[in-house]
Amino acid sequence: MFVQHLNIAAILAASFGIACAQLDKPLVVPAMPALDAGLLKHLAAPAYTTSQWEWGWIPQWCKDEAVSEKLSPYDIEVFNIHYNDCKDVWIFCRHNAAQASQKDMIDIFGRMPVRTRQFVRHILAVPGTISAGSSGDNIALRGTGPNLISVLIHEAAHSMDSHAVDSLSKPFHNTAEWLAAYKADSAISDDYAQTSQSENFAQTVVIAVFDKVVPGGIGSVQPSWAAIKNQYTTAQKWLGDLIIPGGTCTARLENSPVASMGRASGNGARMRRRARGGKPDVSLSKDTKVIPAIAGKKIHITSFAQ
């Protein structure tokens, strides 16, 4: 579901120092309905296999994020997911008290179009009320619920904003093409999109995907679709088949380096005799096109109502 509690999201954003330039468009009327049921009905996850990491090893980003959440890296389980539409695995991390199960994470993430998925490096699921934050090209997920598909598409859209349109300057939400589309419309999709062009683009990508995969498009649930048409059709034009289901991945982000969970794992440099298993190989296939990582750490926090 789209954000209903803007104040919570804005407070979270402010706490991480995110610039939020309020936009001046009115909200579309009637209000944008929940899009998750339609997305879940018409997006299917591919077949997959999984493999669990030996306890003691963890991607560095997952370790850093767990510590920032005041959680112990020792309580994180790490696993690979190999979807049959991409030759390289994704590496997910999950706190043992997270509401989202491994199955939840694998199924919902897998439902996103594969070329949307390729812009996400890792996902970490932690306990909490449903919300998500994108840190660079990684997603920290709190809680679970029926709107999880919108949450993940929204967060993946932040990475596409930074990477997907090579022919234009980045981020895409600052380009003349996007700003012209925004100016041409009479409304904006919801109150969270209204907080900044970055969030507007991410929310619009959810609409753009819905419009492409659900019969009848966004007009089947929003009679005032024309008021936001220039924005979602511009996203569709420039993202192209990146938001269309089918096919295979065409590129991937390099995985985070592997780290020891801590001294108790026995994986420290001075404790190799007690190490649990060999250090996992997280390299991509040699012929995989590598998407350059975002420099530095930029966090978007999105709080979604149930």
Secondary structure, 3 states (H helix, E strand, C coil): CCCCCHHHHHHHHHHCCCCCCCCCCCECCCCCCCCHHHHHHHCCCCCEEEEECCCCEEEHHHHHHHHHCCCCHHHEEEEEEEECCCCCCEEEEEECCCCCCHHHHHHHHHHCCHHHHCCCCEEEEECCCCEEEEECCEEEEECCCCCHHHHHHHHHHHHHHHHCCCCCCCCHHHCHHHHHHHHHCCCECCCCHHHCHHHHHHHHHHHHHHHHHCCCCHHHCCCCHHHHHHHHHHHHHHHHHHHCCCCCCCCEECCCCEEECCHHHCCCCCCHHHCCCCCCCCCCCCCCCEECCCCCCCEEEEECCC
